[in-house]
Amino acid sequence: MSVSRFLLFCFAGLIAAHALRAESRIATPDAKINNENAATESSITFSSVHVDGPYIAMTFDDGPSATLTPKLLDILAAHHIKATFFVIGENVAQHPEIVARAAREGHEIGNHSWSHPNLAKMSDAGVRNQLQRTDDAIKSATGGHPTFLRPPYGSITEREKRWIHDEFGYRIILWDVDPYDWKRPGPAIVRNRILKETRPGSIVLSHDIHPGTIEAMPSTFDELQAKGLKFVTVSELIRMAVPRQPKPSPQPTESIPAALAPSVSPTATTPSASPAVTPSLAPSPSG
Ligand SMILES: [Zn+2]
């Protein structure tokens, strides 16, 4: 199949997929429908990602903690796992060296506001201040600007998402696996909840400020890896996004290169009818 025919086929599939999930998407003005990542180009909010492979993203919120985050970094290094940290600006200002270490060791750093307020209930000026100060603190600690926002409690309005994306360039990262570790239910329950709910494309929420969460991680990582799941950062997970399989009618006469063909991996259990990018969660006490 020629490149142009292949792109045309992708385009037709994407149009169908877009029609199915138009109500849950926000289009960006510069969306480009020119490659297999087109499904993500026009979306700014992610709570999971449809991927063609056993990839997941572990995310840790509310740190850095002076004692627990370094412990977690040691555990991640021992397991050769890259994670994503959604840090609070106040904590970054107190422990920039920990955030610098996380970035140096290949982890991703996202903005989780300066002091963990409910952004949906704030003025634009207040939100802007929360995000800018944290962006500055992360830049100062790591040398790079964050590209993601996780709103505290997952609470953010659609209007805020749009202007924050326009102004800061952030994508909004929520989650599809929540072990409610902030209630401190004990390491075994944290681990079991994560193992039960995590599937390819999952974004797992946890907090690196609770001792039980850190205690749960070695066995959680071992068991997720034993299931064949592989850990990537949120950026990497989003780059792996593939459109969901369009209805096969009519059947194309030539095969799509396997590396580019969207498909559900044997271990995937997400319903095929759900969108590649799931809509935002309702505000919750987590995050
Ligand atoms: Zn939080």
Residues whose N, C-alpha, C, O or C-beta is under 5 A from the ligand:
A	BS01	ZN	D61 D62 P152 Y153 G287
